[in-house]
C-alpha cells in the first residue's frame, strides 16, 4: 500500500481514509503546505505506519473497513499521545463525544474546507507535544506489542481476553510504577468500579499463568499488597520484594 515521503525535517501527517480520492486530495494539499504525507486505507495499516514512522499528527476517518476509526483511536491511546483529528461524515453528538472521549484532539465534519482543516491541524500540533514512541515492550520472556494490541511469546500471539489485554496494556504503559487498584479498575471496567479488587486478583492470576515463566513466583507482574500492581519489564528475582507472589490484601 502507498506511503508518502517528503523533505527531511518537515512535519509528518498520516492520512487514514478508505476513499482513494480523499487520500489523494489530502496528500496533495499536505505536500503543498510543506508536510510529509503518509497514507493508509485501513485501521490495521494505520497502526503499523504509526509504529514505523511516528507521525506528528493523524487525520483519521471513522468509517474504515475492518477495524473502524474508534478502534484505531483506542489502540493508539494505549501507547502514544500523537494528535488525532477525526474526519467524519457522522455529525451526531454521541459520535463526537465518543471520539473525543477516546482521545481525539478535534472532530471535523465532511465535507470540509482545506483552510479550516489546516487551521485545526496547526492548532492540534501546537497543543500537543508528542513524546518518544514506545510501540512495544520487550522482556526476556515475551513482547507486549502496544501497536498491534497483542502479546507475543516466541513470535506467536498469546491468547488474552480483551480485559486481560487491557490490564497488561495499562501496566505496560506505566513500567516500574505502582498502579493502584482503583486506577486499574477505572481504566478496565469503568468509573463505576473502584472497590472490586477481587476482579483484579482473578484476572491477574490468569495473566500470570499465560505470561510468567513461573506463575506462582512472578518476575514481571508484581503485587503491592493492599495498593495495586507493578510491571517490571526487566524482570527480577521471583518474589524478590516479598509481595510479588501474594494476592492477600489486594
N, C-alpha and C positions, 0 to 999 in steps of 0.2 A: 504493500500500500504506500501511497505517496507521503513523504515528509518534506518539509521545507528546510532550506539552509539559507543563511544570509551573512551579512557583514559581521565579522568578529566584533564583539562588544555591543552589538545592537540589542535592545530589549527583545525578548523572545515571547511569542504568544502561540499557544496551542489552540487550534480551532477544532472543535468536536461537533460534527454535524453529519447526518447521513445523506443530506442533499448535496450532490456534487456542485450544483450551481452556486449554492450559498458558500460552500467551502472555497470555491474558486474566486468568488466575489470578495470574500473577506481576505483571502490571501493577497489578491491584487492591491486592495486598499491598505493592508498592513505593510506591504513592501513599499508602497508609495509614501507611507508616513515614516519609513525608517525602521520598521520592526522586522525581525526574523519570524517567519511563519512555519509552524509545524501543523500537519493535517491528520485527522483521524476520523474514520467514519463509523466506529463502534466504540462502546464504552471500554471493552477489553483492550482494544488497540490504544485508546487514550491513556489508560493506566500504564501500559508498557512504555509509551512515549514519555510520560511524565517521569517515570523512574530513570529513563535513559538520558533525557535532555534537560530536565529541571527547568521548565519554562518559568518566565516571570509572571505570567498570567494565563488563565484558561478561559476561552469563550465556549460555553457548554450548552448544547441543545438538550432539552429534556426528553424529546420523543425519539430515542435511539432504539434500533433493533437489539434484541437480546437484553443485555444489561442497560437499563434506562439511565437517564441523567441523574436521577435521585440516588440510584445505587452507586453511580460513579462518585458523586459527592460524598456519600457515606464512606466509600473506600478511600478517597483522598484524605478525608479528615482523620483517618486513622494514623496518618504519618506525616502530613505536611499541611502548612498554612498558606500554600500558594493562593493568591487571589483568584476567585472564580466569579465570572459574570455570566449569569444564566441568560440564554437567548431562547425565548419560548413563545409559541402561539397560544399558550394556555394562559388566559388573563384572569382566571378565577383567584379570588383572595386566598382560599385554602391552599392552592398550589404554591402561590408566592410564599405564604407563611411556612409551608413545609420545606421549600428550598432554602429559605433564609435560616430556618432553624437547624438545617443540616449543615450549614456553614457557607452558603453562597454569600458573596460580598455585595452583589447587586443583581437585579432582575430586570431584563429589558424585553419588552413585548415586540414580537414580529408583526408586521414589518416595521423596521426602524430606520431612522436617518443615520448616515455614517458619521456626521459631525457629532450628533448626540452620543452615539455609541462610543466614539473615541474619547469624548469628554469623560464618559463614565470609566473607560479603560484607564485613562490617566489618573482619575480620582482614586480608583481601586489600587493602583500601583503606589500612589502616594501614601495611602493609608496603611499599606501592608508591607512590612519588611519580611521577605522570605528567608527563613533560616536555612541552615545547611540541611540537605536532604539525607535521610537515612531510610532507604527503601526496604532494607532488610536488616535483621539482627541475626548474626551468625554465632552459634555456640559450638562446642566440641561435639555435641550430640544431635543437634537439629538446627534448622534455619527457619526463622519467622519471616516470611515474605509479606511485608505490610502492604505492598502494592497489589499483589495477587490475592491477598487475604487468605493465605494458607500457610501451613507449617510443613516443612519437608524433612524427611529423615532418609539419608542415603539417596537423595534425589527423588524420592517418592512422596506424594502428599499423604499426610496423616489425616484420618477422618476425625473431624471435630464437629460437634453441633454448632449452630450459629451462636448460642450463648457461651459455649466453651471457647469458641474463637474470640468472641468479644472480650472475655476475661483476659485471655492471653494477649490480645491486642492492647488493651488498656495498660496492663502491666509492662509490656514491651516498650510502650511509649514513655514509661517512667522508670528506666533502668536504675537499679540500686537505690530507688526511693521507696519509702513506706507509702503504700496506697491503702487508705483506710477502708474498712468495711462499708461505711456509708457511701463513700465516693464510688466504690465498685458497684454497689447495689444501684445507685442512681444512674450510673453510666450504662449498666447492662439491663436492668429491669425497669428503670424509670424513676421519676421523682417521688412516686407514691411509696417507694420502698426505701428502707433505711435501717430496719432492725432485723431483717430476715437473714441473719448470719448463717443459719443452718443451710440455706440455699448455697452459699459460698462454700461451705465445708464439703457438701456433696459434689459440687462441680469441680472444686479444686482436687478432690480425690481422683476424679475421672481424668482430669488434665494430667496429673502426675502419672497415672497409670499408662497414659499414652506417650508421654514425652520424657519422663525422668528415667535414667538408666536403672535406678534403684528406688522405686516409688515410696517405700516406707522411710527412706532416708534421702530426701530430695536435696539436690545441689542447686537447682535453679529457681524453683517456685517455693519460697520460704514463708513460713508463718511467723507473724509477730503477734504472740498471744494477746488477745483482748484488744488488738489495734487494727490489724489488717494483714497485708501480704507485701512481699518484696521480691522482685525478679532480679536475679543476678546473672547477667549474660556470660560472665567469666566462670560461672560455677563456683564451687567451693568444696571444702571437705564436707561429706554428708553430715547434716545435722550439726555443723560446727558451731552455730550460735545457740544451740540448746533449744531453739524454738522451731527449727526447720521441719521436723517430722511430727510435731504435735498440733492437733487441732483443738485441744482443750482450751476453753476460754475464748475461742474465736467469736 
